[in-house]
Amino acid sequence: MPHILLIEDSTDVSNLVASELRALAFDVTTAADGKAGWLLLEENEPDLLILDVMLPGVNGFEILRRIREKGFDKPILLLTARGEEADRVVGLELGADDYMVKPFSLRELAARVAALLRRYRRSETKTHEPVPETNRATLRVLDCELDPAASWLTVNGTDCKLSRREFLLLELLMRTPGRVLTREWLLEQVYGRDYSGEDRAVDACIMRLRERLGRASAISRALESVRGLGYRLRATSS
């Protein structure tokens, strides 16, 4: 039974969402503020996090930033009363997988939760499938060295920790230096074929990847956006 942590300060919203998900056989734990939610995250990692942005104490964006920095790679769905594009972009850039604006349909929320969990299970299975011997070699591009089999990465000789999606995205680009990979193809490879969230997810993942690699590193500077198409990794940095 998937375990869901819901951090929401509105008792009415929390009760409605928790009841809907429990009726669908999800195990749901709730917290009413950021501090309590953070403690629960540290005690027991959920399979999916539903996170309100406007929380008392520690807000949702701060929790999102902290938990992704700690390496939490499970799905995160944001709930908020804010509908502005800028807020949605901030959430995606910090690592959210999907975003719902209040008021929302409980049936739609449940459907999105189920879809996020399906995509995560598929991508996790894909990540742990045996890698063909021809693809197990360590990749070396500029100042970056990546071992796909061991999920190990160094930049300038220093270990670099990435989320599962960030690692996969970088691996795809390192395998095809100089080649443009479309957003649509990257979205399918990294997020799954049935992804239904924001179409800027790949852009947000690239932004997080640049930060993790260090913007001054050669590999980060070589990540190039190709207007209207997607991304490529230059074989040499300028």
N, C-alpha and C positions, 0 to 999 in steps of 0.2 A: 504494500500500500504506500503510494508516494506521500512523503511528508512535506507539507506546505507551511511556511511561516508567513503570517499576515501581520504587518506592522501598520496600524491604522488608528488614528486618535478618535475618530467618530465611532461611538459605541453602536449606533444604529447601522452604519455602513459595515462595521466589523462583524456584527451579528448576522446580518443578511448574507454577506459574502461567505462567512464561515459555514452557515447553515446550508447554503447552496452547494458548496464544495463537499461538505460531509455527506450530503445526500447522494453524491456521486462517488462515494467510497474513498475520498481523500482524507488523510489524517491532517488536521489543521490545528496549529498552535497560533495564538494571537498575542500581540503586545500593543499597548496603547500609547507608547511614546518611544522616541529614538533610543534613549538610554536602555530601557528594558528590552527593546528589540535587539540592540547590539549585544547585550549579555546573552540572550537566547541564541544568537548567531554563533557566539564563541563557544557555547555549551554543546550545541547539537546542530550540525550543518544540515539544512533542509535540502530537499530535492528541487524546490522552487521557492523563490521569495517574491511575495507581493508587497510592494512598498509604497506607502503614501509619501508624497513630497513634502507637504506642509505639516510637519510633525513638531510637537513641543520639544524643547531641549535640542537634541541633535536632529537636524532636518534630513529628509530622505536623500537629497543629493550628496550630503556628506557621508551618510551610511553607504550609499552606492559607491562613492569614491574609495572609501576605506576597505570595503569588502572585496572590491576588484583588485586593489593593490595587494591584498593578502593572498590573492590567487584563487578566490572563489570563482568557479567557472560555470556554476549551475544557472539556469534561466532566472531572469529578474524581470518582473512586470511592474511598471510604475502606475500608480493611481494619483490623479491630481485634479484639482478644480481649475488649474491653469490650462488654457487651450492655445496659448501663443506658440508659434513655431519655434521661437528662440528657446523656450523651455523644453520642448520636445527634443531639440537638437542637443541641448546640454545633457539631458538624460541619456541619449544615445552615445554621445561622446564619452560619458563617464562609464558606459558599459551596460546600459539597460538593453533588454532584448525586445521589449514591446512597451506600449504606452496607451493607457486608457484615460479619457477625460470624463470627470464626473459632470452630470449623472450618466451612468452607463447601464446597459442591460446585463443582468446577472447571467442570463443564458450565453450572451456573447463572451463575457468574462470567463465563464467555465469552458467555453469552446477554445478560447485563446490559451488558457492554462493547459488544456489537454494537448493542443497543438505544440506548444512550447516543450512539453515533456516528451512528446513523440519525437520531435526534431532532436532533442538532446540525446535521447536513447539511440537514435539512428547514427548521429555523428559520433557518439562515444563508441558504438560498435565498429564504425568505420575506422576510427582512430586506432582501435586495438586489433583490427584484422591483421593477420600476418603480412608483412611487407615483402614483396618479391625480392629475391637476392639482388637483382640489378638495381633496386631502388634503395638499398640499405646503406650505400656509401655516404660518408659524411660530405655535406655540401660546403664549399668554401667560396664566398664571394666578398671581395674587398676586405673589410676588417671583421667580417662575420663568419662564424663556423657553426654549422647546424648539423646535428646527428638525428635524423628522423626516427631511427629505431629506438634510441634511448631518450627521445624528447629532451635533448640537451642542446643548449645554445650558449655561445660566448661572443662577446663583442669587444674587440681590442684585448682579447685574452681574459676578459672578466665575465663570469657567469651572468646570464641575463634571464630572468624569469618572465615567461609570457603565459597568458591564458591559453587554453586549448585552441580557441579560434584564432587568436593572434599568431600562434605557432604555425597552424595550418596555412594561414594566409601568407606568412613569410616564406614557408616552405614552397608553396606553389609559385611564388614570384622568383625565388632563388633557383628553381628548377628550369625556369624559362627566361633567363636574363636577356633584356633587349626586346622581348616580345610583349605586345599589349594584350592584357587580359581584361575582358569586358566586365563591367560591374555585374551584369546579369549572370555571367558564368561563375564569377567569384562568389556571388550571393548563393547560388545553388550549391557550390562545392563546400562553402564554409558554414552556411546556415541551413541547408537542406532544401530539397526541391519544393516542399509545400510551405515554405516560409511566407507568412502573410503580414509581417510587421512593416516598419518603416523602410522605404527603399533606400534611405541614406545609411543603412546599417554598415555597408562596406566602407563608405567614407569615414564613418565614425570609428570603425575598427582600424583603418589605416592611421587615423590621427592618434589613437591610443598606442599603436605599434611604434610610430615615430617617437613618441614620448618615452616609451619603455627602452627603445634602442639607444636613446640619447640623440637629441637633434644635431649635436655636433659630430656624431659618428658618420663615417663614410657611407655605411649601409643605409642609414636614415636619410641622408641627403640624396641617395640614389633612388629612393622611392619616388616615382614621378607620376603625377596625375596627367592623363591625356584627355583633354577637354572633349566631352561628349562621348567618350568611349569607355575609359576605365583607368587601369594602372599598369605600369611596367617598372621593372628594376633595371636601371642602366648598368651595363657591365663595368663601366668606369665612372667615377664621380667627378663632377666638375668643380 
